[in-house]
């Protein structure tokens, strides 16, 4: 009953799933009869369809995945352990099994757990190692010989960890803890009207969509010819989530602010197909007239010629008819393509007008900027569409551009609670009697500039009143001093 009530937890064909092995992730589409290569192993995902997300699979012979039973996950119990490792010499002679023996065991179809057990039994120094060293040895061998893969459902944390480990340059070296702070500082929640400007392969856009749950509206500002949503597609959102997603080009922002925006300025589809079509019609008419002339000539000469020429004439007529049919089908295809392009162009213009209407309202509930461009001009232009008392967050890999942005905002006004922060993260190993910070850690997670928008009119009036008070204060003080002296 619980499984039928929650069908999204099961792996279905066409889903986008994430393969996990230890701390390595890879996003793949779930398709039948398609070979997947992950961590130097190849397999098929056919047997994974229908299982619950989070199931652990073992790669068997032939590339098929078999669910790993819990009974097989028993840890190797060691009876003896040494006090220290001072007498152990790493000379490469402690293991009796050779590479050929291990390869033979693999060819026989022996599972990885049994291979690890045989490696332990054939090691001459295993019993002399300490208990911690034995656990480390077993963990190392399991990682090498046990082909266990977990299929998990995509999420913001998993995908951000995957991109940061595999392709950090595509997401501007945005770490998952920094992304979590951006979502918190931006007050992302269901029902919001958010503006997102990012060049992180759509990772931040997907995180915002996941947090909002399909409620509200998201306006994605994009540079170039169109938005990039490679990471967004990995989330596997339903179609309803994209109904609330709008897009607007950055090169139209200035015209929208100045009031000169028009959807007619969009580059239209090339209309060179129409004269070509007319030319093709003309050439077809010429061919048909030529065919008719040849038919007339052949009919006058048919009396004088033999049956052989009549057969040749019939062949030429059949070829001409086939040529005409081919041209007609080609013309119909060209007309359909032109109509499809025109329909897409009209749909694009309609969506652009709708997005422009949303921006002109200037009541967005938040702004998130994380791009490879300089943040100052982007933030100053996009803040025009954010309502007062709303948060904004800007991410940059370096602090110098954000310092300049901070200074510009202080000079311009209209914002309060400006804060420039650096994210810092360190992982810890938590094990019995050996919990400690890990030796390897990330050098930096980037910088964040956050603040809250306010109205300018009140600020200006308050500032003018303060200036007037400052001018009046010295005169009143002088009068008091004069009265005291008198």
C-alpha angles and dihedrals in degrees: 000000000000093000093050091048091054106040093159091074092066124084111249132185111267094028122127108237134179122232115215130194115169102309097338120103135187129179115220136165115248105240133154122248093010121129116231122197115204128161094349092308131105127208144144127253096214095106092047093065110105096023124112121264110260094041115141116228132194120215109235131187114299093032096277121142119232122189111250111237120228091232090064092057094079115138120235110257115217120204099189131044134170127239096234142352100238095112096047114105119196098218097139093246099097094087116075095191114085128209090260091054092051091047090051090052090052091049090053089059096248112162123246094249091058091048090053090050091052091048089054093048093048094048113102095197101043096094092048093058123095120257091257092050091049091053090048091050093050092047091051094050093046090053090053102042107023110082098201118156128184121207110211134180115256118257137164094263095047095046094044090050090048095050093044091053099040108027111007093161092065091060096040090253091294109170122211094244090053090050090051090053091050092054091048097045091045091054092229110189141141116291096027126134103224134184114209124188111178142144096195097114090268095297095126091043090054091048091052091047091050092050093048093047096214095305121117127011135287124201113200116202112205137183124222127013100330146343122285113226105165094130093039091061090055091066091068096222119182120250092258090067091061093051088074094046119100131180134207131180119242093224089066096053096089092049090049092052093047092046096242096109118134130170089217089075090071114112105259126218114273112270096195089111093075099064089040088054091051091049090050089051090051093049089048091054091050090051091049092051090048089051091051092050091050089049091054093047091047091050092055092046094042090083091059099039132075131249089268093069091047091058091049090050091052090052093052091050092052091050092050091050091050090049091052092049091050091050092049092052091047091051091051090051092050091050091051091050091051091050092048091051091049091049092051091047092052091047090050092051092048092053091046091054090049091050092048090052090053092050095046089060087069093207103117115153096219148350131223122188123184114151143133090248126089107281099215101076091037094052096043092052097042095046087071089075097049120097120235120273092028128127128243131190129197123192126199132166090225130047100218095075090047091050089056090047090050091053093048092050092050091051095046097043126200093115135083137186093038111184131178112197139171122218119228127189135179127176123221131209109226112194133135110285092350109070112143141134113283116254094228117062139159115274096215142346100203133255133284130209113195136172147141127256122234135181117271101214097069092042091053093048091048091049092051091049090050091051090050090051091050090053094048097045098073093052093051091048091051091052091051091050091049091051091050092051092050 
